[in-house]
């Protein structure tokens, strides 16, 4: 009996040792998230500078696939090389600290809120598939909105730090000094500038993506098709790419509002008008044909309104 108890105790001990503690798992998730954020930061940095309309390099003459000559703006690599030339390699990571904090807070908030939502929601196995999609999307929307509210102040700080490249300001430095500066000049509202279009874009993305994927999987994919399950597994991913293009203007307006009239050249005349609201910003971009500015890193054509004559 004692030997069997000892063996069972050893087995239990081995199982406990083989099961990684939740703290280690959470730490791994945070470290992985921080690593991905750091790796992708130069992409978002260049994208932000393009969004605010900063084009420090001249366009080059190129041809389309049909042979027509056009002017192309520099792509990501040329833009990144320019940043390195001006600020060094570390310059590519301007505004990274608030983004890492934002990523960490977002992971924590999403995990905690998801647990609470799942605990409070009623599971009904008899509900229709469409009703299930509505319920799941509503839960995702709540999680996304609360996460955005918690992390948006850090998004504003990161965007303003990066936008300083345009006018070479040093107004927004460390994270703590950013908090103090924004609170003194704009109050609590300053931390949530541009949150409305950001939330609207994310909510619209969730609903469109989930509903389109549901209708395609339900009515467009034939059960007799041998690869039906494989097609369904990729539908939501493909819909996400398509819908993200449609909701991009909301993200652009949110970033421009975060910089607008904050004391850096990128958000002040003559570089940018001072917008009274995010709708004012949207209308301005729409009139100029710039609602998708910054949506592409490569093969960026000079806007028609700014296109000079191309000499042979």
C-alpha positions in Angstrom: 0.0 0.0 0.0 2.7 2.4 0.9 4.6 1.7 -2.3 1.4 2.3 -4.4 0.8 5.6 -2.5 4.4 6.6 -3.1 4.1 5.8 -6.8 0.8 7.8 -7.1 2.5 10.7 -5.3 5.4 10.5 -7.7 3.1 10.5 -10.7 1.1 13.5 -9.3 4.4 15.3 -8.7 5.6 14.5 -12.3 2.3 15.8 -13.7 2.5 19.0 -11.7 6.1 19.5 -12.9 5.1 18.8 -16.5 2.3 21.3 -16.4 3.7 24.8 -16.9 2.3 27.3 -14.4 0.0 30.0 -15.8 2.4 32.7 -14.7 5.1 31.3 -17.1 2.5 31.1 -19.9 1.4 34.7 -19.4 5.0 35.8 -19.3 5.7 34.0 -22.6 2.7 35.7 -24.2 3.8 39.1 -23.0 7.4 38.6 -24.2 6.2 37.3 -27.6 3.8 40.2 -27.9 6.6 42.7 -27.1 8.9 41.0 -29.6 6.3 41.2 -32.4 5.6 44.8 -31.6 9.3 45.7 -31.7 9.8 43.9 -35.0 6.9 45.5 -36.8 7.4 48.9 -35.3 9.5 50.3 -38.2 6.6 49.4 -40.6 4.1 51.3 -38.5 6.5 54.2 -38.1 6.9 54.6 -41.8 3.1 54.2 -42.3 2.4 56.9 -39.7 4.7 59.4 -41.5 3.1 58.6 -44.8 -0.4 59.1 -43.2 0.5 62.6 -41.9 1.6 63.4 -45.5 5.3 63.7 -44.9 7.2 62.9 -48.1 10.8 63.9 -47.7 12.1 62.1 -50.8 11.3 63.1 -54.4 9.2 60.7 -56.6 10.8 58.7 -59.3 9.5 58.0 -62.8 8.2 54.5 -63.5 5.9 52.7 -65.8 2.7 50.7 -65.2 2.2 47.2 -66.5 0.5 48.8 -69.5 3.6 50.9 -70.3 2.2 54.3 -69.1 4.7 56.5 -67.4 3.8 57.6 -63.9 5.5 59.1 -60.8 6.0 56.8 -57.9 6.7 57.9 -54.3 9.4 56.0 -52.3 8.5 52.7 -50.8 9.1 51.4 -47.3 12.8 50.5 -47.7 13.7 53.9 -49.2 11.7 55.7 -46.5 13.3 53.5 -43.8 16.8 54.2 -45.2 16.0 57.9 -45.0 15.0 57.7 -41.3 18.3 55.8 -40.6 20.3 58.4 -42.4 18.7 61.2 -40.3 18.3 59.5 -36.9 20.4 56.4 -37.1 19.1 52.8 -36.7 17.6 53.6 -33.3 15.5 56.2 -35.0 13.4 53.4 -36.5 12.1 52.6 -33.0 10.9 56.1 -32.0 7.7 55.8 -30.0 8.2 52.0 -29.4 7.9 52.1 -25.6 4.2 53.3 -25.4 3.3 50.6 -28.0 4.9 47.8 -25.9 3.0 49.0 -22.8 -0.2 49.2 -24.9 0.3 45.7 -26.2 0.8 44.4 -22.7 -2.2 46.1 -21.3 -4.3 45.0 -24.2 -3.3 41.3 -23.6 -4.2 41.6 -19.9 -7.5 43.4 -20.5 -8.6 41.0 -23.3 -7.9 38.0 -21.1 -9.7 39.3 -18.0 -12.7 40.7 -19.9 -13.0 37.5 -22.0 -13.2 35.4 -18.9 -15.9 37.6 -17.4 -17.9 37.7 -20.6 -17.8 33.9 -21.0 -18.7 33.4 -17.4 -21.7 35.8 -17.7 -22.9 34.7 -21.1 -25.5 32.0 -21.4 -24.5 29.0 -23.6 -27.4 27.7 -25.7 -26.6 24.7 -27.9 -30.0 24.9 -29.6 -29.5 28.5 -31.0 -29.2 29.1 -34.7 -25.8 29.6 -36.3 -26.7 33.2 -37.2 -27.7 33.9 -33.6 -24.5 32.3 -32.4 -22.5 34.6 -34.7 -24.4 37.7 -33.3 -23.6 36.6 -29.8 -19.9 35.9 -30.4 -19.5 39.1 -32.4 -21.1 41.1 -29.6 -18.7 39.6 -27.1 -15.8 40.3 -29.3 -17.0 43.9 -29.7 -17.2 44.4 -25.9 -13.7 43.0 -25.5 -12.3 45.2 -28.3 -14.0 48.4 -27.0 -12.7 48.0 -23.5 -9.3 47.1 -24.7 -9.2 50.2 -26.9 -10.3 52.5 -24.0 -7.5 51.1 -21.9 -4.8 51.4 -24.5 -5.7 54.5 -26.5 -3.7 56.9 -24.3 -0.6 55.0 -25.1 -1.5 55.0 -28.8 -1.8 58.8 -28.7 1.6 59.1 -27.0 3.3 56.7 -29.5 1.8 58.5 -32.6 2.9 61.9 -31.3 6.4 60.7 -30.6 6.7 59.4 -34.1 5.2 62.4 -35.7 7.9 64.6 -34.2 10.2 63.4 -37.0 8.5 65.8 -39.4 9.4 69.0 -37.5 12.3 67.6 -35.5 10.6 68.5 -32.2 11.5 67.1 -28.8 8.3 68.0 -27.1 7.2 64.4 -26.5 10.1 62.4 -25.0 9.8 59.7 -22.4 6.5 58.1 -21.6 6.1 59.8 -18.2 6.9 63.2 -19.7 4.4 62.6 -22.4 1.7 61.9 -19.8 2.5 65.0 -17.9 2.6 67.2 -21.1 -0.7 65.9 -22.5 -2.5 66.2 -19.1 -1.3 69.8 -18.5 -2.2 71.0 -22.0 -5.3 69.1 -22.8 -6.5 67.3 -19.7 -7.8 63.8 -19.7 -9.6 64.4 -23.0 -6.1 64.7 -24.7 -5.5 61.0 -24.0 -8.6 60.0 -26.0 -8.3 62.2 -29.1 -9.3 60.2 -32.1 -10.8 57.3 -30.1 -14.3 57.6 -31.8 -13.2 56.8 -35.4 -10.8 54.2 -34.0 -13.6 52.4 -32.2 -16.1 52.8 -35.0 -13.6 51.3 -37.5 -12.8 48.3 -35.2 -16.5 47.6 -34.5 -17.4 47.9 -38.2 -14.5 45.6 -39.0 -15.7 42.9 -36.5 -19.3 42.9 -37.7 -18.6 43.0 -41.4 -15.9 40.3 -41.2 -17.9 37.9 -39.1 -21.2 38.3 -40.9 -19.7 38.1 -44.4 -17.7 35.0 -43.4 -20.9 33.4 -42.0 -23.0 34.1 -45.1 -20.3 32.8 -47.4 -19.7 29.7 -45.4 -23.4 29.0 -45.1 -24.7 29.9 -48.6 -21.7 30.0 -51.0 -19.7 27.0 -50.0 -21.3 23.8 -51.3 -21.3 20.8 -48.9 -20.6 18.5 -51.8 -17.3 20.2 -52.5 -14.5 18.0 -51.2 -12.5 20.9 -49.8 -15.4 22.7 -48.2 -14.0 22.5 -44.6 -10.6 23.9 -45.8 -12.3 26.8 -47.7 -14.4 27.7 -44.6 -11.3 27.8 -42.4 -9.8 30.5 -44.6 -13.0 32.5 -45.3 -12.7 34.7 -42.2 -9.0 35.4 -42.9 -9.7 36.5 -46.5 -12.7 38.6 -45.4 -10.6 40.3 -42.8 -8.1 41.4 -45.4 -11.0 42.7 -47.6 -12.8 44.5 -44.8 -9.7 46.1 -43.4 -9.3 47.9 -46.7 -12.8 49.4 -46.4 -12.3 50.4 -42.7 -8.8 51.8 -43.2 -10.1 55.5 -43.5 -11.3 55.3 -39.9 -7.8 54.3 -38.7 -6.2 57.1 -40.8 -8.6 59.7 -39.4 -7.9 58.4 -35.8 -4.2 58.8 -36.2 -4.4 62.2 -37.8 -6.7 63.4 -35.0 -4.1 62.1 -32.4 -1.5 64.5 -34.0 -3.8 67.4 -34.9 -3.0 70.7 -33.1 -0.8 69.0 -30.5 2.2 71.3 -30.9 4.1 69.4 -33.5 4.6 70.5 -37.1 2.8 67.4 -38.5 -0.5 68.5 -37.0 -0.3 72.3 -37.6 -0.6 74.5 -40.7 0.8 74.7 -43.3 1.5 71.0 -43.1 -2.0 70.1 -42.0 -5.2 72.2 -41.2 -6.5 72.2 -37.7 -9.6 70.0 -37.6 -12.6 70.8 -35.5 -13.7 67.2 -35.3 -13.0 63.8 -36.8 -15.8 64.4 -39.3 -14.1 67.6 -40.4 -10.9 65.6 -40.9 -12.8 62.9 -42.9 -14.4 65.5 -45.2 -11.1 67.2 -45.8 -9.3 63.9 -46.7 -12.3 62.9 -48.9 -12.2 66.1 -50.9 -8.5 65.7 -51.4 -8.8 62.1 -52.4 -6.5 61.0 -49.5 -8.8 58.7 -47.5 -6.4 55.8 -48.2 -3.2 57.6 -47.8 -0.6 55.3 -46.2 -2.5 52.1 -46.9 0.3 50.8 -49.1 4.0 50.7 -48.7 4.9 50.0 -52.3 4.0 51.3 -55.8 2.7 54.5 -54.3 1.7 56.8 -57.1 1.8 60.6 -56.7 -1.8 61.9 -56.3 -3.3 63.2 -59.5 -3.9 66.7 -57.9 -0.2 66.9 -57.1 1.1 65.4 -60.3 3.6 67.6 -62.2 4.1 67.1 -66.0 6.6 64.3 -66.8 9.2 65.4 -69.2 10.7 62.9 -71.7 
